[in-house]
Structure formats: structure tokens, C-alpha cells
Amino acid sequence: MTIHKMVRERNTPIDRERVENALDRINPVELDYDTWLRVGMALKSAGCACADWERWSERDPQRFQEGECRRKWDGFHGEGVGIGTLFALARPWEGTVSGAPPGRPAPGKHPAHGADAQDRQLAVFLRALFEANDIVRIVSKTYLNNGRTAFTRGSDAHTRDALLARISRGGVNALGPFGPAGGWCAANPLDGKGVKAANVARFRHTLVESDALPVEEQERLIRALKLPVTTLVHSGGKSIHALVRVDAANGQEYRERVNRLHKICNEGGLKVDPACKDPGRLTRLPGVLRNGTPQRLLAAHIGCDSWDAWIKAHEAPGTVFTPTRIAGSGPMPEPLFHNGPIPGALGLFIGEDGIGKGWLTLDLLLSCVLGRTVNLHTLGYRGSPMRVVYLCYEDMCPVLEWRLDRICERADIDPGLWRRAESAGLLTVKALPRQPGHGEDDLVPLFRQEEHGAPLFTPFFTAVERYLSENQTNLCIIDPLAAAAILANENDNASMNTVAVQLRALAAKTRCTVLLTHHTSKAAHGIQHHHAARGGSALPGAARWQLQLAQEQHDGPLFLSISKNSYGKRKFDIQLRREENGVLVELTRRDIQLRARELMYKVIAWIKAHPGLVINHNAVKNNCGDAKYLVDAMAEALGAKPKEVYDAIEAARLDDLLRITEMYYKRKLIKRITAPGAAEGPPLAARTPEESDEDEEEIPFV
């Protein structure tokens, strides 16, 4: 049952679960008309809905009338009946109401509520379990057999209505007298010919009992599993007796359903006594004393309505689809740093081995913890210092310290600033120990994969997640992913996808941007494409932002690119220079202009020095024909790309330092590049067949 509104009495919030439990424990069948009305008044005064009263009233189908609750509900106008009335009505039905205030006795310790309460509990119990003409076996006499309690074989069996008549005349003891050990009845109706399992007439219920746990825990698990319980009885000892509705058509179906029930209960932590599988099993009678302690009816008709409803609910997925409202969700989050990903996103930084990813990573994290640009203007950050966690699986602390100092020196920043940031908790580093096994904690992987198994996150992953959440970390860098995730096969897309999904969930859950460093494949040398990452394509697919560092030739310039950006513009050909000590510095516009001018004069000088070559203007960008000699020479001298050589020629032509002349060469009209004042010799004859057959036709440059 669901209470739609927060229940209130005298402006004080009431535990909604407490109200639900109270209603569960009051059986409308046993109430007179006036008491039924008082329940409705109490619910309305507490802020509940009429539908709650109607659903509860439907448990008395013989008297329930459609629309009657609504008519009475509309006539309630604060008659002075509060929610306390509901709790008072619930008390005779249980030892306590769940959520009762401190000082109220717990189940198993509540005293009897008098003879009337005992009689009423027993009557409710019998009506809930049996139909009018069902033959019910009552056991009131026991004897000792080798020190153990045994039940008399005599059949004190009567119809349910006959037993109710005896109770109305003489109370509980009219079914006895009961001995000190208490009283029992069979869980299912019998055929009147005996008391064995073979004499069960209807396979309606089965007993669920488990005395391996505390009584309170037993009841909690029974309710949590939402078992279709018809009656819930405190045995007066160490257990709860739950009669669960199975409604089996025959003995075979009964055994199948009971086996399934026990399996689900055991998996849920409720270890059921295997002896309870007997359909003729005896269960404790409420209202009877057991060694002075009452056997009490705690609840009736709780959990799912039927066996089929319970199985359907158990097998249904626990997750409910809830739409996400987009309208009015707020402004687009700002990138974490300039041209970067947004908070809570998964990013990827790829590059070849030894190209300088570690230096660039340290420069970026320094910018974030100091709140200022360091040596990378395209990725620089200016603002309040961030909290950054760096998991470095490749370098030891002394190496990182030396590199951080060099980066600061190159940017004219006091190295003491990053040390103070570390002391303040803004910069948190977990790196390789100086000497493994000498007292320092090892840096363990976040994921491990056994052969033929799926990658599983380690306890260290959980520890990192907790740290990021507790410290409100802005950026977490994992360097490199290959060491943090030990996979059986890095090229297995399914395994890589599992890792990527977990890391993306980590970022979203903690609202901390997670940036992974990873290597490019050998085939992707010098390529600025977001699928150049090594291994399966699931990783670059999962990342919403990707940074890439590439170098076409080992002594050529470095080019940084933002090859994927789901939150802004992509950027390519950001030129970097590597200093002698390894520090990466982004070239300024002036640096690039000076380099372009230097390249232009080297191109002019080279063309003047090779007057016999026919350099087709259109072949330069495609690096073919005689133009290939020029491009290769410029790449070796300055690390220039074909397009840069082409741009240098254009700049020289605009300054009248180079000339383009149309001519026929090999029966094709070409645009030959020459230098004014240089002797234009004939085309060189000494060429290899491969070179002389080179196709110099213009190819569109992409």
C-alpha cells in the first residue's frame, strides 16, 4: 500500500512506513462500522488519500461497496480523530508497530493485551487461512518422546466456522485446554480422514520459518522479500511463522512451488527450515500462551496479493524507467579548462610512446591546480584553483618532482606554488613507489580481467571513487590506461567497452572529469584522428573529448589536436616545441610567423640551388614528382609538412621572390616554380624510371 502524501499530525511529520505497517496489521473484517469510520477519519486528518482508505477497505470484500469510502471521506471535517487512533487500533494486532517511538516493547517482549485481544487474533487468523467448511486440525496436547516434544496423533479437527463458534462462546481456551508448550494448527485444510501429508485437501499455504536469525531480522526479510503472506505470527519463542500463499493445484505443483520459494528465500538471506516443505506442517496458533509468552498475530495479508503476483514481481526488473526532463535543466556547463571537456565527462589523451604525453599531462594539471596558464595556451586555465588527482603508473615521485620544477621554470612560475598546492590538498598524486616492497604502497590496477572473463573493477577502484566524491575532485588523470586496466586482450572491443563504461559512470557519478592517457597504434603514426588510439574502438567511442599528440618525423615538430569535442570546436595543427630538457612549449603566433619566414627563405634557396628540377606547384601539397625532393628536404631541415611548404611558396610568390610559369612538361600543362634571377636549366635527365614516370597530375589536397 502506498501513502501518497506525507502524513502529518499537529504539524509533526509521521513516518509513512509506520502508517503503512499499522494499516497492514488492522483487518477490516474484524471491525464494526464505527471503528471502520474512525480509521478513515484518522487517515484524512493525517493527510492521506481516500484511495489509501479504499484499498485497505477492499480487504473486507463482503461489506465493501464501490464509492462508499469517497462519500464518507468527503463528509469528514476534522472530527478530532488523529493518526494516534490508527496506531492504537493496530496495537492489539501486533507486539509493536514498525517505527514505534522509543520505549515501546519490541516484538517478542510485548505483554498480552487481554483475553478479548487473544480471541480476536485467533478469529482473524482462522478466517484469513481457511474457508467456512475447511476442516482445520488443532493440536493442544503434547508429550515428551526421548526428551523431545511430540504431538498427539488424535485428530481434533473441525470446520473453520465450528471453531469460530466455539471461540465466540468460550474464547481461545475453548479449543484447548492448551499445555505450557502452546498450541498449533495444520497449515492447510485436511480431508477429515487423517492428519498426515496424504490427508491434505488443499495445497493453499506453506510455512516459512527460520530461527537462525534474530526475530526482528526474520520479520524484516519476510517483508522485504514481499512474500504473499496470509498470516504472520510470532511463535512466542525464537521464530516468526509466515504462512505463504502458494495455491498449488496438486502435490506435484506444491513441491515445485515450495522448492522455488525456498531457493529465493535462501538467496535473499532468509534460511528456511527444510522441514517446512511438508504441506501438513503445524504452525503456531496466535492468542495461545507458550510458557507464559503469547503467540501473537503480527500481520495478515501482507506482501504480494498472490503467488503469481509475487513471481511476476520477483522476475520483473528492479529498475523502473523514469523520463529525464530536459526543458529547464539549466545552462550548458562551461568546459573544465580552455577547449576542454565539461565537468563529469570522460576524456582521452593519446599519443605515441615517448612523444611527451607525460610532460603535457603535468603541464595541464599544473594549470588546473594553480588556476593559471603554464606553457600550453590552447588548453590553459584561468580561474579558481581546482582539485586534481593524478594516478601515475609509469613514473616515480622523484621523476615527477623534477619534471614539475622544469615546467614551472620554463613558464617563469615559482616551483613552490605547486608544492603548496599539494600541501593544501589541491594536487593529489599516487605514483610508483621508489622501491617496490620497501614500505610504500604499491599502485595497483583499477581493473583486472581473468582469462575468458569480463574485466572487473578492483577494491582500489572503489577507494578512488570514494576519494573523488568525498574530496569533490574536479579532474582525475589516469596515466596510462594500459597499466590501470589489466586486460587479457586490449584489442577485444567488449573488454575495452566494459572498462570505458565503468570509467564514464565513475565520472558522471562523482562529477569529476576523468582523463585517460593511452597510446596510438603503430599504423596511426603521425595521424591526427580520434580513432588513432591503440586497441578496440570502444574507448574513443565512449570518450566525449579527445586530445592527441602527433609527430610525423622523429626530429620534426609536434602537433597537438583536439580531434574530438562533443562540447565545442575541434582544433588541429597546434604546434609545440620540445625543449632540450623535455618540456613542451606551445608556439605563439609570432613563433609560427618567424618559422614560416625561415621556411620561405630556405625554400627559395633550395629552388635556386636545384635549377634543373621541374617543381610543379600543384604537386607540392601531394608530395609527388620533383616536388617530393623539395618537401623531403624541408621536412628534414625544419620538420615542415607538405602544406607548410606550399604555403611558404605562396608567401614567396606574393613577395615576388618566386615565380610560377606555365609550361608543357611530359605533354601536360603544369605550373613550374622558379626563382627570379636563377639560371633555369633544362630538366634533369638522370632520373630513375620510377621517378621519371611519377604522375604529377593535380590531386585535391584534403
ABEGO torsion letter per residue (X at the ends): XBBABBBBBGGBBBBAAAAAAAAAABBAAABBAAAAAAAAAAAAAAGBBAAAAAAAAAABAAABBBGAAAAAAAABBGAGBBAAAAAAAAAAABABBBGBBBGBBBBGABBBAEAAAAAAAAAAAAAAABBAABBBBBBABBBBBGGBBBBBABBBBBBAAAAAAAAAAAEAAAAOBBBAAEBBBBABBBAGAEABAAABABBABBBBBBAABBAAAAAAAAAAAGBBBABBBBAGBABBBBBBBAGBABAAAAAAAAAAAAAAAAAAGBBBBAAAABAABBBBBBGBBBGGBBBBBABBGBEBABAAAAAAAAABBABBBBBBBABGAEBBBBBABBGBBBBGBBBBBBBBBGAGAAAAAAAAAAAAAAGBBBABAAABBBEBBBBBBBBBAABBAAAAAAAAAAAAAAAGBBAAAAAAAAAAGABBBBBBBABBGAGBBBBBBABBBBBGBBBBBBAAAAAAAAAAAAAGBABBBBOBAAAABBBABAABAAAAAAAAAAAAAAAAAAGBBBBBBBBBBAAABGBBBAAABBEBAAAAAABABBBBBBBABAABBBBBBBABBAABBBBBGBBBBBBAAGBBBBBBAAAAAAAAAAAAAAAAAAAAABAABBBBAAAAAAGBEAAAAAAAAAAAAAGBBAAAAAAAAAAAAAAGABBBBBBBBGGBBBBBBBBBGBBBBBBBABBBAAAAABBABBBBBX
